[in-house]
């Protein structure tokens, strides 16, 4: 089955790169993102739903900002 993408491949490139960079690889067991940044990536849907991991990061950033003032 062949699907013709509307607008060309460049429209879908950011999504494909995100999927590649955040999925674990069989050779290392880690995603390229986690190897570079030392933590798992937060997907856009996790930000809109506001899961506990995102809340903890937001609270930590707030504390750092308040300490600098």
Sine and cosine of phi, psi and omega as CSV:
sin_phi,cos_phi,sin_psi,cos_psi,sin_omega,cos_omega
0.00,0.00,0.79,-0.61,0.01,-1.00
-0.92,-0.39,0.75,-0.66,0.01,-1.00
-0.91,-0.42,0.82,-0.58,0.04,-1.00
-1.00,0.07,0.89,-0.45,0.01,-1.00
-0.98,0.21,0.71,-0.71,0.06,-1.00
-0.99,0.17,0.75,-0.67,0.07,-1.00
1.00,0.02,-0.02,1.00,0.06,-1.00
1.00,0.01,0.15,-0.99,-0.08,-1.00
-0.95,0.32,-0.42,0.91,-0.06,-1.00
-0.91,0.42,-0.39,0.92,0.04,-1.00
-0.93,0.37,-0.57,0.82,-0.09,-1.00
-0.99,-0.12,-0.11,0.99,-0.05,-1.00
-0.87,0.49,-0.71,0.70,0.01,-1.00
-0.86,0.50,-0.63,0.78,0.03,-1.00
-0.92,0.40,-0.66,0.75,0.02,-1.00
-0.91,0.41,-0.66,0.75,0.03,-1.00
-0.91,0.40,-0.65,0.76,0.04,-1.00
-0.87,0.50,-0.72,0.69,0.00,-1.00
-0.89,0.46,-0.67,0.74,0.00,-1.00
-0.92,0.39,-0.70,0.71,-0.10,-0.99
-0.96,0.27,-0.37,0.93,-0.04,-1.00
-0.97,-0.25,-0.03,1.00,0.02,-1.00
-0.99,-0.13,0.68,-0.74,-0.03,-1.00
-0.89,0.45,0.61,-0.79,0.03,-1.00
-0.99,-0.15,0.55,-0.84,-0.08,-1.00
-0.93,0.37,-0.51,0.86,-0.04,-1.00
-0.93,0.36,-0.62,0.78,-0.06,-1.00
-0.95,-0.31,-0.45,0.89,-0.09,-1.00
0.99,0.12,0.05,1.00,0.00,-1.00
-0.82,-0.57,0.37,-0.93,0.09,-1.00
-1.00,0.09,0.44,-0.90,0.08,-1.00
-0.83,0.55,-0.59,0.81,0.03,-1.00
-0.88,0.48,-0.73,0.69,-0.04,-1.00
-0.93,0.36,-0.50,0.87,0.06,-1.00
-0.94,0.35,-0.58,0.82,-0.01,-1.00
-0.98,0.20,-0.73,0.69,-0.14,-0.99
-0.98,-0.19,-0.17,0.99,0.07,-1.00
0.98,0.19,0.17,0.99,0.06,-1.00
-0.47,-0.88,0.25,-0.97,0.03,-1.00
-0.96,0.27,0.50,-0.87,0.04,-1.00
-0.95,0.32,0.52,-0.85,0.09,-1.00
-0.98,-0.18,0.87,-0.49,-0.03,-1.00
-0.97,0.26,0.40,-0.92,0.01,-1.00
-0.85,0.53,-0.55,0.84,0.01,-1.00
-0.94,0.35,-0.52,0.86,0.04,-1.00
-0.92,0.39,-0.46,0.89,0.03,-1.00
-0.96,0.27,-0.65,0.76,-0.03,-1.00
-0.95,0.30,-0.55,0.83,0.02,-1.00
-0.99,0.15,-0.41,0.91,-0.01,-1.00
0.88,0.48,0.96,0.29,0.04,-1.00
-0.98,0.19,0.13,-0.99,-0.08,-1.00
-0.88,0.47,-0.62,0.79,-0.02,-1.00
-0.90,0.44,-0.63,0.77,0.02,-1.00
-0.94,0.34,-0.63,0.78,0.03,-1.00
-0.88,0.47,-0.64,0.77,0.00,-1.00
-0.91,0.42,-0.65,0.76,0.02,-1.00
-0.92,0.39,-0.68,0.73,0.02,-1.00
-0.89,0.47,-0.65,0.76,0.02,-1.00
-0.91,0.41,-0.65,0.76,0.01,-1.00
-0.90,0.44,-0.69,0.72,0.03,-1.00
-0.90,0.43,-0.60,0.80,0.02,-1.00
-0.90,0.43,-0.67,0.74,0.01,-1.00
-0.90,0.44,-0.64,0.77,0.02,-1.00
-0.90,0.43,-0.67,0.74,0.00,-1.00
-0.91,0.42,-0.64,0.77,-0.02,-1.00
-0.95,0.32,-0.45,0.89,0.03,-1.00
-0.96,0.26,-0.45,0.89,-0.04,-1.00
-0.99,0.15,-0.34,0.94,-0.05,-1.00
-0.97,0.24,0.00,0.00,0.00,0.00
